[in-house]
Amino acid sequence: MRKLAAFCKKIVFHPDPIKRTIITFIYCGVGIFFNFFVLQVFCMPVMYASVMCIVFYIALLAFPFIHNKVLKTIACFLLGTGVPICIYCAWFLASGNGGVFNYVFFFFAILLLGAGLLGFIPFYLLLHIRRYYKAAVPIGRRSILAGVVVPFVALAIYLSAFRSYLVSTISIQDNVATKDEFVRRLPNSYFTERILGLCWKYHTCIDFVYDGWRPPLHDPFLIIGLTYCSPAVFHHSNTADNFWPVYYWEAIKYYHRKFPGRRLKENCPCSYSRDGKDYLTDPLDSALGAH
């Protein structure tokens, strides 16, 4: 039993930095592979999320081998940005109708499909960040803490702007008679593009993993905004949702009208899976054909 415990401890955080890096690379690589090609939970992250994840991951793998003080301080900051990333991933995996059941599901999925690996990656990475934080010099610790705080500040600014946008859409709804007029009067803004792309272009909840329809893009800030801003804004308006296009058969044609130059089809890996192939044909083409 002690040998097993010692072996598991080495797997989680190997004392040899080279072996630790190899284990981390293989573990995360296998988890990501299963996510895209076996049982997808996270769709392709949008650009800012992709950059954050890639930069953090590179910093994590390279951290044991960086000796320059300036580069080490920068790497510490990048390690800190991984904390909000991991917290978000854990929160998303435990969200939806399943709640914490989702984690139980992933625990058993690891025995059957290997997809359960994905569910434990956030905690695995958080453990590494904690170990590096404890071993860091004071300036390194401060850099890690700064890296933790900055994404939360950016999120707070985003949520404030998102809530203001939703409030403004209610005032537009109060002065229009039709959905066509409502969409026409919406600003050609970042938030309008995201809202019109919900449920067919932008992934919104973990429950999509069960229904065979997988919107290809994942925007963490959007999902957090929908969770914490929409109810607070729409709670005081009985007509708040009446004018928003519903699901892909209606939303796609309005999206195309509002943003004719934007790409509609994002060919993510899941689109080519057995139950995701329709995304490349029927829903988009039929929605536009009905327009």
C-alpha positions in Angstrom: 0.0 0.0 0.0 2.8 2.3 0.8 4.5 1.6 -2.5 1.3 2.3 -4.3 0.9 5.6 -2.4 4.6 6.5 -3.2 4.0 5.7 -6.9 0.9 7.8 -7.1 2.7 10.7 -5.4 5.4 10.6 -8.0 2.9 10.5 -10.8 1.1 13.6 -9.4 4.3 15.6 -8.8 7.5 13.8 -9.7 10.6 15.0 -8.0 12.6 14.8 -11.2 11.6 18.0 -13.3 12.2 16.2 -16.6 10.0 13.3 -15.7 7.4 15.6 -14.2 7.3 17.6 -17.4 6.9 14.4 -19.5 4.1 13.1 -17.2 2.3 16.5 -17.4 2.6 16.6 -21.1 1.3 13.1 -21.6 -1.5 13.4 -19.1 -2.9 16.7 -20.4 -2.4 15.6 -24.0 -4.4 12.4 -23.5 -7.1 14.3 -21.7 -7.4 16.9 -24.5 -7.4 14.1 -27.1 -10.3 12.3 -25.4 -12.1 15.6 -25.0 -12.1 16.3 -28.7 -12.3 12.9 -30.2 -14.1 10.6 -27.7 -16.4 12.5 -25.3 -16.3 16.2 -25.8 -17.1 18.5 -22.9 -15.1 21.6 -23.8 -15.4 22.9 -27.3 -12.7 24.9 -29.0 -11.8 27.9 -26.9 -12.1 31.3 -28.5 -9.0 33.3 -29.3 -8.3 35.0 -25.9 -9.0 31.8 -24.0 -6.8 29.8 -26.4 -3.9 32.2 -25.9 -4.3 32.2 -22.1 -4.4 28.4 -22.0 -1.4 27.9 -24.3 0.7 30.5 -22.6 -0.1 29.1 -19.1 0.6 25.6 -20.3 4.0 26.5 -21.8 4.9 28.4 -18.6 4.0 25.4 -16.5 6.1 22.9 -18.6 9.1 25.3 -18.8 9.0 26.6 -15.2 11.4 24.0 -13.6 14.0 24.9 -16.3 13.9 28.7 -16.1 16.7 30.2 -14.1 16.9 33.8 -15.3 15.3 36.0 -12.5 13.3 38.2 -14.9 12.0 35.2 -16.9 11.2 33.4 -13.7 9.1 36.3 -12.4 7.2 36.4 -15.7 6.7 32.7 -15.6 5.4 33.0 -12.0 2.8 35.5 -13.2 1.7 33.2 -16.0 1.4 30.3 -13.5 -0.9 32.5 -11.5 -3.2 33.0 -14.5 -3.7 29.3 -14.5 -5.5 29.4 -11.2 -8.6 31.2 -12.7 -8.4 28.9 -15.7 -8.5 25.8 -13.5 -11.2 27.1 -11.2 -13.4 27.9 -14.2 -12.9 24.4 -15.7 -13.8 22.8 -12.4 -16.9 25.0 -12.1 -18.0 24.3 -15.6 -17.5 20.6 -15.2 -19.7 20.7 -12.1 -22.3 22.9 -13.7 -25.5 22.0 -15.6 -28.3 19.8 -14.6 -25.9 17.1 -13.4 -24.2 19.3 -10.8 -21.5 17.5 -8.8 -22.9 14.3 -10.4 -20.9 15.4 -13.5 -17.7 14.7 -11.6 -18.9 11.3 -10.5 -19.8 10.6 -14.1 -16.2 11.5 -15.1 -14.8 9.3 -12.4 -16.5 6.3 -13.9 -15.8 7.4 -17.4 -12.1 7.1 -16.7 -12.6 3.4 -16.3 -14.6 3.0 -19.5 -13.4 5.6 -22.0 -10.5 7.5 -20.4 -12.5 10.7 -20.7 -12.5 11.0 -17.0 -8.9 12.2 -17.2 -10.2 15.6 -18.2 -12.2 16.0 -15.0 -9.1 15.7 -12.8 -6.8 17.9 -14.9 -7.8 21.2 -13.2 -6.9 19.8 -9.7 -3.7 18.3 -11.0 -2.6 21.6 -12.4 -3.7 23.5 -9.3 -1.5 21.2 -7.2 1.5 22.0 -9.4 0.9 25.7 -9.1 0.6 25.4 -5.3 3.9 23.5 -5.1 5.7 26.1 -7.2 4.1 28.9 -5.1 5.4 27.3 -1.8 8.9 27.0 -3.3 9.0 30.4 -4.8 10.9 33.4 -3.4 8.8 36.4 -2.2 8.8 38.3 -5.5 7.8 35.0 -7.3 4.9 34.6 -4.9 3.8 38.1 -5.5 3.9 37.5 -9.2 1.9 34.4 -9.0 -0.8 36.2 -6.9 -0.8 39.1 -9.4 -1.4 36.5 -12.1 -4.3 35.2 -10.2 -5.9 38.6 -9.7 -5.6 40.1 -13.2 -8.0 37.7 -15.0 -10.6 38.3 -12.2 -10.2 42.1 -12.7 -10.7 41.6 -16.5 -13.8 39.4 -15.8 -15.3 42.0 -13.5 -14.9 44.7 -16.2 -16.4 42.3 -18.7 -19.4 41.4 -16.5 -20.1 45.1 -15.9 -20.1 45.8 -19.6 -22.2 42.7 -20.4 -24.8 43.7 -17.8 -25.0 47.2 -19.2 -25.5 45.7 -22.7 -28.3 43.5 -21.6 -30.1 46.4 -19.9 -29.8 48.4 -23.1 -31.4 45.6 -25.1 -34.5 45.7 -22.8 -34.9 49.4 -23.6 -34.7 48.5 -27.3 -37.4 45.8 -26.9 -39.7 48.3 -25.3 -39.7 50.4 -28.5 -40.1 47.8 -31.2 -42.9 45.7 -32.4 -41.2 42.8 -34.3 -38.2 40.6 -33.9 -36.8 41.8 -37.2 -36.8 45.4 -36.1 -35.3 44.4 -32.7 -32.3 42.7 -34.4 -31.9 45.5 -36.9 -31.6 48.0 -34.0 -29.1 46.0 -32.0 -25.6 47.5 -32.2 -23.1 45.6 -34.3 -21.0 44.9 -31.2 -19.1 42.1 -29.7 -21.9 41.2 -27.3 -24.6 41.2 -30.1 -22.4 38.7 -32.1 -22.0 36.5 -29.1 -25.7 36.5 -28.1 -26.9 35.8 -31.7 -24.4 33.0 -31.9 -25.6 31.2 -28.7 -26.4 27.5 -28.9 -25.2 26.9 -32.5 -21.9 28.7 -32.7 -21.0 29.2 -29.0 -21.2 26.4 -26.5 -23.2 27.4 -23.4 -23.4 24.5 -21.0 -22.0 21.1 -20.3 -25.4 19.4 -21.0 -24.7 19.7 -24.7 -22.4 16.7 -24.3 -25.5 14.5 -24.0 -27.6 15.6 -26.9 -25.4 15.1 -30.0 -25.4 18.8 -30.9 -22.2 20.5 -30.0 -21.7 24.2 -30.8 -18.0 24.5 -31.7 -16.7 27.5 -29.8 -16.3 28.0 -26.0 -16.1 31.5 -24.6 -15.6 31.3 -20.8 -16.5 35.0 -20.1 -19.7 34.6 -22.1 -20.8 31.6 -20.1 -20.0 33.3 -16.8 -21.9 36.4 -18.0 -24.9 34.4 -19.0 -24.9 32.7 -15.6 -24.6 35.8 -13.4 -25.8 38.7 -15.5 -28.8 37.5 -17.5 -31.0 36.4 -14.5 -30.3 39.6 -12.6 -31.2 41.8 -15.7 -34.1 39.8 -17.0 -35.7 39.1 -13.6 -37.5 42.5 -13.7 -38.8 42.2 -17.3 -41.5 39.9 -18.4 -40.7 40.5 -22.1 -36.9 40.4 -21.9 -36.5 37.1 -23.8 -39.4 37.6 -26.3 -37.3 39.2 -29.1 -34.1 37.1 -29.0 -33.9 34.5 -31.8 -34.2 31.0 -30.5 -31.7 28.2 -31.2 -30.1 27.6 -34.6 -33.1 27.5 -36.9 -33.9 31.1 -36.1 -30.7 32.5 -34.8 -28.5 31.7 -37.7 -30.4 33.7 -40.3 -30.4 36.8 -38.0 -26.8 36.3 -37.2 -26.0 36.2 -41.0 -28.0 39.4 -41.5 -26.3 41.2 -38.8 -22.8 39.9 -39.4 -22.7 38.9 -43.1 -18.9 38.8 -43.2 -18.6 36.5 -40.2 -17.9 32.8 -40.6 -20.8 30.5 -39.8 -19.1 27.1 -39.8 -16.3 26.4 -37.4 -14.9 23.0 -38.3 -13.9 21.8 -34.8 -12.9 18.2 -34.3 -16.2 17.2 -32.9 -18.0 18.2 -36.1 -16.6 15.1 -37.7 -17.6 12.7 -35.0 -20.6 10.4 -35.7 -23.2 12.6 -33.9 -21.6 15.9 -34.9 -21.5 15.6 -38.7 -24.9 17.3 -39.1 -23.4 20.5 -37.9 -21.5 20.8 -41.1 -24.6 20.4 -43.3 -28.2 20.4 -42.2 -28.7 22.9 -39.4 -26.7 25.8 -41.0 -27.8 25.2 -44.5 -31.5 24.7 -43.7 -31.6 27.7 -41.5 -30.1 29.9 -44.2 -32.2 28.3 -46.8 -35.4 29.1 -44.8 -34.4 32.8 -44.8 
